[in-house]
Amino acid sequence: TGAGDSFMGTLLAYLARQRRKNPRYLPVCDEAFVECLRLANCAGALATTKLGAIPSIPTREQAEKLLQEQ
């Protein structure tokens, strides 16, 4: 529960940050975007380890920690 929401939330937050920096930003498969997808996958994976839609959503720090461990 919440895996898709966690994945999409991470991805959308990345895109919003990029748009704030550059309003003409379009996602491309550069290294930063691929790293964002990896982080989003970690967030989704972590969400499956807890019960409940809201309580299962990990923090950015938790997702980054999992990404570093992989």
Sequence and secondary structure as in RCSB ss.txt:
>XXXX:A:sequence
TGAGDSFMGTLLAYLARQRRKNPRYLPVCDEAFVECLRLANCAGALATTKLGAIPSIPTREQAEKLLQEQ
>XXXX:A:secstr
  HHHHHHHHHHHHHHHHHHH TT    SSHHHHHHHHHHHHHHHHHTTSSSTTTT   HHHHHHHHHH 
